[in-house]
Amino acid sequence: MSCRVGVLRRHLGEVSAPPRTRGIVGDIEDLASASSAHECGSEGSAVQVSGQARAMLQAASTAAAGFKVRSGESAFAARGKPIKGAADFRESLRGRGLVVYHGGEQVPEFVDHPIFAASINAMAATYELGEQDPQLATAKSQISGVQHSRFLHITESAEDVVMQNRMQRRLGQITGTCFQRCVGMDASNAMFATTYDVDQKCGTEYHARFRRFIAQAQEGNVVIGGAMTDPKGDRGRSPSQQEDPDLFVRVVGRTVDGVVIRGAKVHQTGTLNSHWMVVMPGQRLAPEDKDYAIACAVPVDGEGIVYINGRQPSDTRALEGGEIDQGNAQYGGQELVVVFDDVFVPFSRVFLDGETEFSAPIVERFTNYHRRSYICKAGLGDVLLGAAATMADYNGVAKASHVKDKLVELAYMNENIAGTALSASYQSHREPAGNWGPNSMHANVCKHNVTRFPYLAAAIAQDLAGGLVSTLPAEADFDHPVAGPLLEKYLVGAPGSTVENRRRMLRLIENMTMGRNCVGYMAESMHGAGSPQAQRVVIQRLMDPESKKKLAKRIAGIKD
């Protein structure tokens, strides 16, 4: 009897099943495939049953387990219209009926709310770059055979991994913010590799499912977001030890067609602007955490999902009607709390289900990809360097030796980030699944640099900008008939500069170092893909001091 049938039979046994229901259990056993339970304890195989048996089993198991069974369908996916460019992307975000909260209110259509406009523009820039430079920002896949965004590409060579980095730095230069697609790209490659490994050991069919999901995503040229970070609660306890079991996403119910998940993910980048989420465990799991070992694809417009938008410094300037005070009025990031209130996932989109030993490989592979994806901060750093150098011009100090030296320091830090990221990518290795993954040591060195350098760069940029970066009067004051002319008189800079241009550059530096986009440039640099100690743990594990001791002893002439 298959493992799935055993689960369903157990559900029926937990309720007072009438004789007719017990007879249907026998029908199911006859109809189910003869395959035995998977070696690793997975319960992820669908069972073919009659319509009557399916209905009764679903009702019985739902009543027994106390979970809601919702639709697993996506209104967006049903449209079946491929996204060909930025205009199609913007249109694809509309009419999905998402449940979104911002500022204590439910937002009927987030696309029309000014607080979300900059993040939509930043995501749209990934499609615009694909149109402008298809060699850089698109790829053709062996999986689907179609040209698609490079963010959807499963890497087929080390050069593919390098091209991801080149695209990421360029988009950082274009937007000056987080463009929100790297998590999905890195999650896709991590899951592609890990599902293959699970299948090889456990006899599951996750890899085939994931390949089909990726092929469909590439054919539609959609946006995949990644969902890994759980709220965690008491960090000293495992998921199954929490007082509230929902503090990590978990499976709370099963039907003959799929699983039901409950919980939340936090710090979710650009999820509203995505079409799919790849939900993954966020840490190493023990056998008793089996319900938390779930990886699956969920449509962003899936039933039972609630989105709560996160605050950003100075975000309400987007509601004031002005442009200059926003600093970067065109582009911005987006981070949310995503709540899964009994969300149904069909087995066709389940890629891990109870195989706890594979939670750590998912996390390790994802973080290896994602830590060298922080080359985007070199792109943002290029923008900040340009802003600082321009302010030096406007302030009339560009020729001072100490100013030049500070700009050199900015360039040094940007190239250090970029160099370690590219080194990790150039040294990529082929996974058993066939895709390519970056060098772990250099990926972690890259991210560790990123936890430091943007903060140092911000200090230099603020230094070169001058005190007005934090005391500049509001845009409305410059428009005032009395205050405006006074400000125009007293806030002049070097010949050739204008007060308006000084204001624009000061606000851009403010935006990146203490305003709305400091979330993407600074706080995200500290905590994204793991806080600093997470990288140090990996570096310590990989640094191999014993082999280095042998090198030193040989040169020194020491023989043990």
Disulfide bonds with the S-S distance in Angstrom:
Cys40-Cys202 1.67
